[in-house]
């Protein structure tokens, strides 16, 4: 089987996503082209499909066509009157360099793979993800998303601690953090690359039942902290 027809893994798709992001940083792709190619990469099933998004980018190729080596004894087909056994060569996929492991933000409790004890992991790939209602919020929440729409609603959530650390690793997603009126949010630790980080609530010292500390990186996406819809109108009418 040719290498281009071999199946690809999630790690390879994410590696291609990083290569596309570098191409944007070098001016080889526009944001629209990046989004279109990321869609293709995340949906790719074979190496040939995955390679197609990199084919016209100079110096950036994930996989080259694999040609197995010639059998070394092809010119000497017999040995002591007996034919050589048939060669059995299996094409091997090239080594994959996965994304570096997640590292906890400064200030988060460092325990386990995601850098926080009992962390809630919210993961999405081209998906719509919602956390709302009376869900239990641990001391840390990890948001790992790619081209997704994410809503995390804390208004009726059950808090285990007053301060909640939120770690974000995102490509081209829209992330909304909805907090109650008395909550405060610190978003100074968010790095936005070609995207935005917007805080529409109080950002002062922690007070009240909830204080969010948001860290991480948003690439070509957005993260917004805000109150529930209609909060401003209710304040205007004193309700």
GILINBEL-V563033 format. One record per backbone hydrogen bond with DSSP energy under -0.5 kcal/mol. CO is the residue of the C=O (numbers start at 1). NH is the residue of the N-H. E is the energy in kcal/mol with one decimal. If there is no record, write none. Layout:
co;nh;e
CO;NH;E
CO;NH;E
This chain:
co;nh;e
2;5;-1.5
3;6;-1.6
4;48;-2.8
6;47;-1.9
9;13;-1.9
10;14;-2.5
11;15;-2.0
12;16;-2.2
13;17;-1.9
14;18;-1.8
15;19;-1.8
16;20;-2.4
17;21;-2.0
18;22;-2.1
19;23;-1.9
20;24;-1.9
21;25;-2.0
22;26;-1.5
23;28;-2.5
23;29;-0.8
24;27;-1.5
30;34;-2.5
31;35;-2.3
32;36;-2.2
33;37;-2.6
34;38;-2.5
35;39;-2.1
36;40;-1.8
37;41;-2.7
38;42;-2.6
39;43;-1.2
40;44;-0.8
41;44;-0.7
45;8;-1.5
46;50;-2.0
47;51;-2.6
48;52;-1.1
50;53;-0.9
51;54;-1.8
51;55;-0.9
54;57;-1.9
56;58;-0.7
57;60;-1.8
59;61;-0.5
65;67;-0.5
66;68;-0.5
71;74;-1.6
73;76;-1.7
77;84;-1.9
79;82;-1.8
82;79;-3.1
89;91;-0.5
96;98;-0.8
105;108;-1.9
109;111;-1.0
111;116;-0.8
112;115;-1.3
116;119;-1.2
119;121;-0.6
120;122;-0.6
120;142;-3.1
121;123;-0.6
122;144;-2.8
124;146;-1.9
127;129;-0.5
127;149;-2.5
129;151;-2.5
131;153;-3.4
133;135;-1.5
135;137;-0.5
135;158;-2.5
136;138;-0.6
137;160;-1.6
139;165;-2.5
140;120;-2.2
141;143;-0.5
141;167;-2.6
142;122;-3.6
142;144;-0.6
143;145;-0.5
143;169;-2.7
144;124;-1.7
145;171;-1.3
146;126;-3.2
148;150;-0.5
148;174;-2.4
149;129;-2.9
150;176;-2.6
151;131;-2.6
151;153;-0.6
152;154;-0.6
152;178;-2.5
154;157;-0.6
157;159;-0.7
158;137;-2.9
162;211;-2.3
164;213;-2.5
165;141;-2.8
165;167;-0.5
166;215;-3.0
167;143;-3.4
168;217;-2.1
169;145;-1.6
170;219;-1.7
171;147;-3.4
173;175;-0.5
173;222;-2.7
174;150;-3.1
175;224;-2.5
176;152;-2.9
176;178;-0.6
177;179;-0.6
177;226;-2.7
178;154;-3.4
180;183;-1.7
184;212;-2.3
185;187;-0.6
186;214;-3.0
187;190;-1.6
189;216;-1.3
190;192;-0.6
191;193;-0.5
191;218;-2.8
192;194;-0.6
193;220;-3.2
196;223;-1.7
198;200;-0.6
198;225;-2.4
202;185;-2.7
210;184;-1.7
211;164;-2.3
212;186;-3.1
212;214;-0.6
213;166;-2.9
214;189;-0.9
215;168;-1.8
216;191;-2.8
217;170;-2.0
218;193;-3.2
218;220;-0.6
219;172;-3.9
221;196;-1.9
222;175;-2.7
223;198;-2.7
224;177;-3.3
225;200;-2.9
226;179;-2.3
228;231;-1.8
230;234;-2.2
231;235;-2.0
232;236;-1.9
233;237;-1.6
234;239;-2.5
235;238;-1.0
